[in-house]
Amino acid sequence: MVGCGALGALHAEMLARAGVGKLRIVDRDFVELTNLQRQTLYSESDAEQRLPKAIAAKKRLAEINSEIRVEAIVADVNHSNIENLVDGCALVLDGTDNFQVRYLINDACVKQHIPWIYGAAVSGYGTTMTVRPGETPCLRCIFEEMPSAGSAPTCDTAGVIMPIIASVAAVQVTEALKILTGNFAALHGSLMQIDIWQNDWRKIKLKEPREDCLTCRQKRFEFLDAEGGDFVTTLCGRDAVQVSPPGAVQIDLKNLAERLGKLGEVKQNEYLVRFKNGEYELTVFRDARAIIRGTDDTATARSLYAKYVGT
Ligand SMILES: [Zn+2]
């Protein structure tokens, strides 16, 4: 499961209750009070403790079904780790909020021949599609180019209501159960679009994979091969920016907390350090990633990172 926000929380809960034996949950974020309107796995106490979502999800799922195994990974999914993350999975569920990661999932899943289920929701509108590499069109067969920034409404500009999330997640998880039980004939075989506010449900039937698809026909994995990738990302729906240093880095959180404690208010748990100084709040994870709140300007975020965490 890539992403354990609104869609992901529902995927996790339904699959755990269904008794799917092993779940690997990857998420880069921590729980906040504003998530609770739609992210059903989490509680006020998770937000209070600033638990990473993957960790809070694992804790809650163990209360729901103690007989399954849940692997929680606190990480940002990018071109350097996605292949390892999906390795050995029977199925990948998309619970992300951005196309960049979806193209990465598509590349990795086509390359490793793993089925995956795309899902997205914004406002009262949602869409989903099931990709079985070699059998159905892949994401790139349908959306050849990544939608350009600003071309579509995001949860930033439009918000989202819980019922559309529940609808998309319900279709995704039903498809997951069909795949995991080998009931391929029952799959919906379409790009499904739901406008729950306008009461409009439609299915665009999928045909064969596109003859000239770069990904699933020509096997050119451009997103996996990307050099470097984004160091800094603005986060959807929040006045926040994520800064992630390139390469695998581990940070000494205790040391960082001591250092920052001299400069402002610091809170710490096993997984992260939160530092507040004036209007900005920095949350630094063990992998040296930081989510910086109080700005959506990437240059400001970069300089705050350099100032307080170091480069
Ligand atoms: Zn394709």
Residues whose N, C-alpha, C, O or C-beta is under 5 A from the ligand:
A	BS01	ZN	P137 C138 R140 C141 P209 C213 T215 C216 R217
